């Protein structure tokens, strides 16, 4: 159960500048609730720092956009470009956080080693077509049963 009201959640996520502090807290709590905080702690922290830096650079870019001299306009153009780069980095990092929630840890499929008779070693043994049983044994097992969504 969520200890906060829906109103507090919306206010913390949708209000500009307030969301800089509360949205990452909600994401960290979600990672804890899903048992993924061990894997997502660093990506969430990096995303949050880049998001803060992006906001600071964007606000500075807006504040310096009212200049009229040529050097000020050139400086603001560079600042705006840097702000766009920080915003793109923040967008990429939030995608990584999102994918961290969506990816399910899956064990590597095991490879079964088979003992071969001494006369059948080498490339000659590979020339023979594989039987259906060996193809099934080599295939990876299904992670989820058919028709089931792991997030449901």
ZAVO-55061 format. One line per 8 residues: number of its first residue (from 1); their letters; for each residue x, z, y of N, C-alpha, C, CB. Coordinates in steps of 0.001 Angstrom, whole numbers, plus 500000, padded with zeros to 6 digits. Glycine has a CB too. Layout:
NUM = a = X/Z/Y/X/Z/Y/X/Z/Y/X/Z/Y ~ ... $
***
This chain:
1 = xxxxxxxx = 500824/500000/498807/500000/500000/500000/500868/500000/501256/499063/501206/499999 ~ 500445/499245/502224/501167/499120/503491/500832/500314/504384/500811/497780/504207 ~ 501846/501052/504864/501564/502213/505717/501133/501832/507134/502786/503097/505789 ~ 501399/500616/507550/501048/500193/508912/499726/499436/508908/502166/499313/509518 ~ 499057/499500/510036/497797/498765/510168/498099/497278/510358/496950/499314/511361 ~ 497144/496413/510042/497359/494975/510289/497649/494680/511760/496134/494174/509839 ~ 497040/495452/512654/497283/495265/514083/498756/495515/514412/496381/496204/514913 ~ 499341/496588/513853/500751/496906/514116/501671/495834/513538/501112/498282/513528 $
9 = xxxxxxxx = 501325/495312/512380/502134/494242/511788/502103/492990/512660/501634/493910/510370 ~ 500922/492613/513104/500817/491426/513968/501550/491632/515285/499345/491090/514241 ~ 501389/492811/515877/502063/493098/517142/503580/493052/516965/501630/494475/517685 ~ 504086/493614/515878/505522/493642/515642/506122/492290/515331/505822/494567/514535 ~ 505325/491375/514805/505852/490057/514444/505576/488978/515480/505277/489632/513135 ~ 504499/489103/516243/504091/488016/517130/504410/488245/518600/502636/487789/516986 ~ 504766/489447/518992/505067/489724/520396/506522/489371/520683/504786/491213/520741 ~ 506763/488508/521665/508146/488141/521988/508982/489365/522364/508168/487125/523133 $
17 = xxxxxxxx = 510215/489348/521949/511229/490379/522148/510957/491627/521307/511303/490754/523616 ~ 509707/491985/521064/509411/493084/520143/509711/492617/518725/507922/493554/520274 ~ 509407/491339/518453/509636/490814/517108/511120/490745/516754/509017/489436/516979 ~ 511989/490754/517749/513429/490763/517456/513837/492034/516723/514240/490626/518750 ~ 513119/493110/516978/513445/494380/516327/512591/494646/515093/513280/495517/517306 ~ 511314/494273/515126/510424/494646/514040/510359/493644/512896/509070/494848/514575 ~ 510416/492371/513169/510304/491389/512085/511394/491572/511023/510375/489973/512656 ~ 512668/491771/511401/513674/492011/510356/513422/493298/509572/515055/492064/510977 $
25 = xxxxxxxx = 512863/494306/510227/512532/495547/509514/511485/495260/508445/512019/496636/510499 ~ 510482/494473/508794/509451/494124/507819/510031/493307/506667/508322/493345/508497 ~ 510958/492414/506964/511570/491592/505912/512423/492466/504990/512433/490458/506533 ~ 513149/493419/505561/513955/494337/504742/513046/495182/503856/514833/495251/505639 ~ 511937/495670/504406/510992/496452/503602/510389/495609/502482/509875/497018/504489 ~ 510107/494354/502762/509587/493463/501727/510624/493254/500625/509176/492110/502336 ~ 511880/493095/501011/512945/492938/500010/513069/494197/499157/514296/492624/500696 ~ 512942/495371/499779/512975/496622/499013/511794/496710/498050/512970/497830/499962 $
33 = xxxxxxxx = 510613/496322/498534/509416/496398/497700/509498/495455/496506/508180/496078/498526 ~ 510147/494320/496679/510267/493359/495583/511523/493571/494746/510261/491955/496132 ~ 512339/494549/495110/513556/494814/494352/514637/493777/494561/513237/494900/492907 ~ 514648/493129/495707/515634/492087/495993/516591/492478/497115/514930/490798/496355 ~ 516543/493707/497544/517370/494098/498695/518858/493994/498384/517034/495526/499127 ~ 519223/494168/497136/520639/494052/496769/521170/492650/497054/520838/494395/495286 ~ 520371/491626/496783/520802/490239/496978/520533/489739/498392/520106/489336/495980 ~ 519525/490298/499044/519106/489759/500339/519574/490567/501538/517628/489662/500375 $
41 = xxxxxxxx = 520241/491686/501317/520641/492526/502447/521560/491776/503408/521337/493789/501944 ~ 522576/491136/502899/523510/490403/503757/522857/489184/504423/524719/489957/502941 ~ 522122/488322/503686/521479/487193/504375/520501/487628/505472/520747/486335/503367 ~ 519768/488714/505246/518840/489196/506271/519609/489686/507485/517945/490320/505715 ~ 520679/490418/507273/521471/490935/508396/522109/489794/509191/522561/491897/507886 ~ 522669/488807/508501/523292/487669/509191/522234/486886/509971/524016/486737/508176 ~ 521075/486653/509353/519991/485952/510056/519580/486716/511309/518773/485764/509128 ~ 519450/488029/511201/519007/488835/512335/520018/488778/513480/518784/490286/511900 $
49 = xxxxxxxx = 521313/488890/513169/522347/488840/514211/522356/487470/514893/523742/489148/513608 ~ 522262/486398/514110/522253/485054/514699/520977/484841/515511/522374/483973/513595 ~ 519867/485388/515056/518614/485274/515795/518706/486004/517138/517448/485834/514962 ~ 519299/487200/517132/519507/487926/518390/520415/487138/519330/520109/489316/518117 ~ 521511/486618/518795/522437/485835/519624/521744/484588/520165/523692/485438/518815 ~ 520936/483950/519348/520201/482771/519795/519259/483118/520939/519418/482158/518634 ~ 518598/484248/520842/517688/484668/521908/518443/484964/523191/516893/485895/521478 ~ 519567/485657/523080/520360/485987/524271/520857/484711/524949/521557/486895/523896 $
57 = xxxxxxxx = 521394/483783/524175/521904/482537/524752/520757/481714/525343/522662/481712/523684 ~ 519607/481710/524695/518460/480962/525222/517958/481553/526533/517326/480939/524199 ~ 517877/482873/526613/517445/483517/527860/518452/483231/528968/517277/485048/527664 ~ 519740/483295/528644/520763/482977/529645/520646/481522/530091/522175/483249/529083 ~ 520366/480633/529163/520207/479217/529498/519016/479002/530426/520036/478383/528225 ~ 517928/479685/530157/516750/479561/531023/517041/480151/532399/515527/480263/530386 ~ 517738/481291/532426/518035/481941/533710/518953/481090/534583/518675/483305/533474 ~ 519853/480346/533974/520787/479536/534762/520307/478099/534954/522147/479527/534098 $
65 = xxxxxxxx = 519095/477802/534548/518609/476423/534654/518131/476059/536057/517485/476204/533675 ~ 518049/477021/536949/517532/476752/538295/518630/476384/539287/516779/477959/538806 ~ 519835/476229/538824/520940/475871/539711/520817/474406/540147/522301/476116/539011 ~ 521362/474107/541327/521233/472743/541853/522569/472040/542044/520504/472773/543163 ~ 523680/472793/541992/524973/472124/542182/525396/471431/540886/526061/473143/542633 ~ 526197/470374/540975/526576/469594/539783/527289/470422/538712/527467/468444/540193 ~ 528188/471314/539107/528895/472124/538111/527933/473080/537409/530040/472914/538771 ~ 527001/473644/538144/526009/474533/537541/525114/473804/536556/525162/475178/538616 $
73 = xxxxxxxx = 524747/472577/536906/523926/471774/535991/524713/471444/534726/523451/470471/536681 ~ 525984/471112/534879/526830/470816/533711/527003/472062/532843/528214/470284/534162 ~ 527236/473208/533489/527374/474458/532729/526090/474780/531972/527739/475624/533667 ~ 524959/474572/532627/523684/474848/531977/523429/473887/530827/522549/474766/532984 ~ 523886/472655/530944/523738/471697/529846/524516/472167/528620/524217/470295/530279 ~ 525722/472648/528842/526529/473174/527731/525866/474412/527141/527967/473509/528205 ~ 525383/475304/528002/524726/476521/527524/523477/476184/526710/524358/477432/528707 ~ 522725/475215/527168/521525/474804/526439/521892/474203/525084/520715/473793/527265 $
81 = xxxxxxxx = 522959/473433/525039/523411/472864/523768/523822/473966/522800/524583/471896/523996 ~ 524542/474955/523304/524939/476090/522459/523700/476854/521993/525902/477040/523226 ~ 522717/477005/522870/521476/477685/522487/520768/476928/521365/520541/477828/523704 ~ 520742/475595/521467/520139/474793/520394/520901/474960/519079/520102/473309/520794 ~ 522209/475028/519140/523003/475216/517921/522733/476584/517291/524504/475067/518231 ~ 522656/477620/518123/522324/478948/517599/520919/478950/516992/522425/480012/518717 ~ 519982/478278/517641/518616/478214/517112/518585/477477/515775/517680/477523/518120 ~ 519347/476401/515657/519409/475670/514386/520032/476540/513299/520215/474363/514548 $
89 = xxxxxxxx = 521066/477297/513657/521690/478200/512682/520707/479285/512251/522965/478840/513273 ~ 519953/479832/513200/518962/480854/512860/517880/480278/511949/518326/481434/514137 ~ 517473/479056/512205/516472/478403/511364/517011/478180/509950/516042/477063/511986 ~ 518254/477736/509843/518872/477546/508529/518979/478879/507782/520268/476905/508679 ~ 519359/479938/508495/519521/481237/507844/518186/481837/507419/520241/482197/508772 ~ 517133/481636/508210/515828/482140/507784/515334/481351/506571/514802/482054/508943 ~ 515719/480089/506461/515406/479326/505255/516121/479931/504045/515806/477843/505431 ~ 517363/480344/504226/518098/480977/503130/517441/482291/502710/519554/481226/503540 $
97 = xxxxxxxx = 516961/483061/503676/516253/484307/503356/514965/483985/502600/515939/485117/504650 ~ 514224/482995/503073/512989/482591/502402/513268/482152/500967/512304/481458/503178 ~ 514285/481320/500788/514620/480866/499438/515107/482015/498571/515680/479772/499493 ~ 515719/483018/499178/516113/484204/498423/514916/484943/497852/516913/485136/499299 ~ 513794/484907/498562/512572/485504/498030/511920/484603/496988/511589/485791/499161 ~ 512010/483307/497159/511323/482375/496280/512055/482124/494968/511121/481082/496988 ~ 513368/482158/494990/514133/481879/493766/513987/483039/492801/515630/481628/494087 ~ 513759/482692/491564/513686/483700/490523/515018/483731/489791/512514/483416/489544 $
105 = xxxxxxxx = 515580/484911/489581/516820/484943/488811/516552/484514/487368/517450/486357/488850 ~ 517261/483520/486938/517078/482971/485598/518415/483049/484880/516543/481497/485644 ~ 518358/483543/483667/519589/483602/482887/520026/482191/482519/519398/484464/481617 ~ 521342/482013/482422/521850/480711/481988/521419/480467/480557/523396/480636/482117 ~ 520997/479250/480246/520647/478966/478860/521885/479104/477979/520036/477550/478727 ~ 521678/479702/476847/522823/479912/475963/523150/478625/475217/522543/481056/474965 ~ 524412/478433/474927/524867/477281/474149/525216/477813/472767/526106/476546/474829 ~ 524634/477215/471797/524880/477667/470429/526004/476831/469826/523587/477566/469562 $
113 = xxxxxxxx = 526987/477522/469308/528106/476853/468656/527816/476799/467163/529461/477585/468946 ~ 528037/475629/466575/527733/475416/465171/529029/475144/464427/526729/474248/464985 ~ 529162/475751/463273/530338/475514/462437/530162/474169/461739/530541/476671/461394 ~ 531194/473325/461816/531145/471989/461233/532160/471948/460098/531438/470875/462306 ~ 531806/471225/459051/532722/471092/457919/534007/470412/458374/532064/470293/456767 ~ 535118/470663/457678/536431/470173/458091/536484/468650/458147/537499/470687/457147 ~ 535764/467950/457325/535809/466496/457303/535008/465850/458436/535298/466000/455982 ~ 534225/466598/459168/533347/466019/460187/533772/466378/461604/531928/466473/459960 $
121 = xxxxxxxx = 534970/466790/461828/535374/467168/463186/535785/465945/463991/536526/468180/463145 ~ 535772/466059/465292/536219/464974/466160/535083/464066/466583/537279/464163/465470 ~ 535439/462899/467169/534431/461977/467703/533562/461342/466634/535101/460898/468489 ~ 534019/461263/465412/533221/460630/464362/531925/461387/464147/534011/460553/463052 ~ 531947/462692/464311/530745/463487/464120/529740/463226/465241/531095/464977/464054 ~ 530189/462795/466377/529287/462555/467499/528615/461189/467417/530042/462674/468804 ~ 529107/460293/466562/528530/458962/466444/527169/458989/465765/529468/458056/465679 ~ 526925/460005/464938/525661/460085/464231/524569/460568/465189/525777/461025/463006 $
129 = xxxxxxxx = 523373/460010/465087/522287/460466/465966/521900/461904/465651/521058/459549/465829 ~ 521521/462629/466686/521124/464019/466500/519721/464076/465925/521197/464797/467830 ~ 519489/465083/465125/518151/465265/464577/517276/465950/465622/518193/466093/463259 ~ 515977/465898/465401/515038/466529/466339/515255/468035/466394/513584/466221/465939 ~ 515625/468632/465285/515829/470080/465260/517010/470485/466131/516048/470562/463826 ~ 518088/469698/466115/519238/470059/466942/518942/469828/468416/520472/469259/466523 ~ 518111/468818/468738/517734/468597/470140/516922/469769/470666/516934/467292/470289 ~ 516014/470292/469848/515199/471426/470264/516068/472661/470426/514073/471689/469252 $
137 = xxxxxxxx = 517037/472859/469541/517904/474033/469613/518773/474005/470860/518780/474122/468372 ~ 519176/472798/471306/520033/472693/472483/519261/472777/473792/520800/471405/472438 ~ 517974/472516/473750/517224/472521/475007/517046/473950/475500/515849/471836/474831 ~ 516934/474094/476806/516764/475416/477406/515348/475903/477148/517064/475382/478929 ~ 515207/477200/477004/513883/477748/476764/513117/477811/478078/513972/479147/476113 ~ 511812/477801/477999/510974/477847/479195/511074/479227/479832/509500/477507/478854 ~ 511175/479256/481143/511278/480527/481855/509909/481175/481975/511897/480323/483247 ~ 508910/480399/482328/507553/480900/482499/506636/480198/481505/507058/480686/483957 $
145 = xxxxxxxx = 505625/480897/481015/504646/480222/480165/503935/479131/480953/503624/481230/479598 ~ 503440/478135/480237/502766/477013/480898/501575/477504/481706/502310/475968/479865 ~ 501460/476990/482925/500315/477282/483755/500364/478602/484498/499126/477254/482935 ~ 501457/479351/484412/501545/480630/485110/502500/480520/486275/501991/481743/484160 ~ 502099/481071/487381/502929/481111/488581/503654/482452/488599/502070/480908/489885 ~ 504991/482474/488707/505714/483744/488654/505410/484649/489840/507197/483486/488589 ~ 504934/484087/490946/504664/484912/492119/503258/485506/492085/504847/484093/493386 ~ 502447/485072/491134/501060/485550/491096/500974/486938/490532/500192/484617/490282 $
***
